[in-house]
Amino acid sequence: MLTAFRWLLRIFSALVLLAGGTLALGYYFAARSLPDYGEDFRTEGIGAPVEIVRDTADVPHLFGTSDADVFFALGFAHAQDRLWQMTILRRTVQGRLSEVFGESSVKTDELMRRLDLHGLAVRSVAAQDAETKAALEAYSRGVNAWIGIVNAEAKGRGAPEFFFFSNEISYWQPADSIAILKLMAMRSTAQIDAEVLRARLSLLSEDWARDLMPDVTGAGVASLPPYASLVPGVKRSYAALDAGPDDPLSPVARLPFAGASNAWAAAPSRSAAGGSLLANDPHLDFSAPSLWYLARLELRSGGVIGATIPGIPAVLSGRNANFGWGITAAWLDDQDIRLEELNPADPERYRTPDGWKPFVSRRSIIEVKDAPPITFTLRWSDNGPVLPGTHYNLDSITPQGHVAALSWTALDPADASMTAAIRLMQAKSIDDGIAAGKDFVAPAQNVTMADQSGIAMVMFGAMPGRDPATRGEGRMPALGWMPENRWKGRLPYSANPRFVNPEGGIVGNTNNKTVDRPFPRHVSFTWGDTQRVQRWTRLMQEREVHSRESFIAAQLDTVSPAARTILPLIAADLWFTGEAAPNGTPERLRQRALEVLAEWDGDMNEHLPEPLIYAAWVRALQNRLIRDEIGPLADAFTHVEPLFIERVYRNIDGAGRWCDIMQSAPEETCTEIARMALDDALVELSERYGSNVESWRWGDAHQATQDHPVLGRMPVVKWLVNIRQSTSGGDHTLDRGRTAGSGPEPYLNVNGAGYRGVYDFADPDSSVFIISTGQSGHPLSRHYDDLSALWRRGEYVPMSLDPELARAAATGITRLEPAAAN
C-alpha cells in the first residue's frame, strides 16, 4: 500500500512538473514577442533617424525629419503592438481566413471574394494623390521593417497567436490599407438587411412593415407599393431569417449593430472658456484588443493626435493644434439589391434594358485548412456583384429565375477615400476640412468639425444617383433590368448635408435623422437612432455655455429616454393596482418590481435592478406583441424598437391591434399583454438571479464583452485574453452599451464606444481621449488592458501635443536609424 502511494505521489509530482515546465516554456516563447519599447534598431526604408516616444498610456509619439519617416514609424508601431490584428483584418478583406481557420470561415471568405474589396483596393491605389501614395508606401515599409526584425531576431513570431495558427505573413502593400478602409465601410452599413427584412414584412402585410420598421418622425413617404408588386413571384413566408455564419471574424454588420456613434461641437460663443469644443465616441463591436489605437504624428503640417485603426495610416478621429474632427455613421442608404432576370435559355446571361447580356465571370479558389479547396464562380452584372441566396437571406426574397446583385458605393475601383482621410487630419480650418471630404466615398460618415473660431458638420461619402422614379425608392429590392431602378453615377459632393456655424452654436449627431429632403436626395429612410438624440438635445440646451467637463458628462450619460417614454405607457394601468399579495407568489413579485420601477428615473446604472427589469420587460413585451402575427420571423427583431412600442400603446394608426392575440378567441388588451410580459421577464430573471428583486444588478447582466475574436473561444485561454467588465448604459443611452439581443445572455454589452475623445480649443493640450482596452494586442503585456479600467470608470488620459511632456513620462523611447548610417 505504501509503495503504491509513493508511486502515485511520484507520478503526480512528475505530472505537475511537466505541466509547470510546459507552461513555463509556453510563456517563454509567447513573451519573446513582447516588444521592448526601449530597444533601438537599424532599418531600411527611412532617410534619417526616427523616434517613437511612448507615454505612460503607451501612446506612441512619432518624430521624424520627413512625413514619410513619420508614416514609416506609424506602420512600425502598429505592427509592434497589433501585428496579429492587422494580419487578420487583411486576411478578412482578402477572403483568406479559411487558410488559417478552416471550414468555419468559408462563408465569410466566399462573400469577400464575391465583393472583391481587395481587388478594388488594388485598383484604387492609382486614384490617390502623390502625397497619399507616399504615405501608404512609407507606412508599408514600416510594417515590413518590423516583420523583418521579427523574422531575423526570432521575436516570438510577432504575436502569441502565431503559435496557434499559421505564421505566414506576406509583406504589407499600400492596397492593403485601402482595403481595410473598405472593410470598415462594410462594417458600417446594413442596408441590405433592412431591404430584405422590409420586403419580407411587406409580403405578409404592408401595415406590419410600417409599424415594425417605422419612418423617423418628420415628413416622409406616406406609403410604398407592396413588395409583391415590385417583384412578382416571391412567396410570402413566416420562416425565420438566418442570423449569418457563427464566425467571430465575419465583417458583416447586422442591422442592430451597424455603424453607430456620437459627436457634437460647441462654438466659442457656447463655450465657458471661449474656445470651440468637440466630443466624439464612435461605436463598434467590442473586441480585445480594441479596433482603435491611439497615436500622435509630428508631420510637416504640425502635430496630429487621435484614434487610428491598425493598418490605416491616418488619424480617423482627433485633432491638431488648430482643428479637430469626429466621426459618426451617417446611415446613408448606400446599398441596393437588384434582382437580375436570367435568360431561360442561357443562365450565364441576364436581362438589361438593351437585351440579354453575359455576366462578367471568373473562377476563384478558396484554400481551406484541413479540407479540400473550394472552387466557385464569381459573377458581376452592370449593377454589381452577384450574391448567392445563402447570403443575407436573399433566397427568401428572390423569385425563381433571378439572382441578386449588389449596388454599393464602396465598390468603386477609383476610391480616393484614403486621400481624403490624409487631407482631413492635416486640415487647418473648417474650410480645409470640408474641402478634404470631396473625394471621400465610403464609409459614409457625418464629420463634426471644430477650429479656433467655429464648428460644422458635413457628410463625407458618395450618395448614389438614383432615378426619382426608382421603384420602391431603394427601400426594397427591385428588378435590375428596369432603367429607372439603375444608379446613374453619384450625386455631387455639394448635395451632401452640411451645417456650418449654425445659429444656435451647437452641432452634433447621434446617428439620428439629419435632413428632411425628398427622395432621391433623402440620404436615408433607415436611421440608427431616434432616442439618444432626445437626451443629447436636452443636455445641450439646458446649459447656456459648455465646458470640457459638461461634454464628458454628456458622453458618459446613462439615462434612457426610451425608458422614460415607454415605461409610463406600458405600466400606466399596473402601477399601484391590485390587492396585496403574499410573499413568494408571482403577484407579489410583480408588485415589488413595479414598486421599484415607479421610483426609477430611467438611469441605466450598472448597480441598479431597475434597468434589468425594464430591459427584460420590454424585450418580453415586444416578443409577445409580434410573435403570434409574424411567427419565427420575430427572431429577426432582436432589439426593442421604441417607436413600435409607442405606436402600439398610443394606438397610432390603429397599431393597438398588435395587443390582440390572433390565435385566441378573447380580445386581449394592451394592459393584459403588458402584465403577462412582465411576468415572463420576472420568471426569467428569478431563475438566473434569485427572487430578491432588490439584489439584482444591471451590471451583472450587462458586462462589456471585450473578447479576443479567436483565442476568446478557446477553453482556459479565454480567461487570459477576454476582458469582461460590468457596465452602465444601454441600447438607447448616450453612453451606449448595445446589448447582444439574443442567445443565452441577451443583455451582454457587445457594441459601444471603443474610443472617446473630447477636444478643447481654449486649451488644446487639456484635451483627453481613451480606448476601451489597451494599446497592445499582446495578452502578456501590461498595456493589453491597462486603459480598460479607466474607460469603464469614465476616465481619460491626456491628449497633448507637447513633445516634452511625452518624453518626460515616457515608458520607452525607440530610436530607428537608417541601416546605411555609420
Order of alpha helices (4+ residues) and beta strands (2+ residues): alpha-beta-beta-beta-alpha-alpha-alpha-alpha-alpha-alpha-alpha-alpha-alpha-alpha-beta-beta-beta-beta-beta-beta-beta-beta-beta-beta-beta-beta-beta-alpha-alpha-beta-beta-beta-beta-beta-alpha-alpha-alpha-alpha-alpha-alpha-alpha-alpha-beta-alpha-beta-beta-beta-beta-beta-alpha-beta-alpha-beta
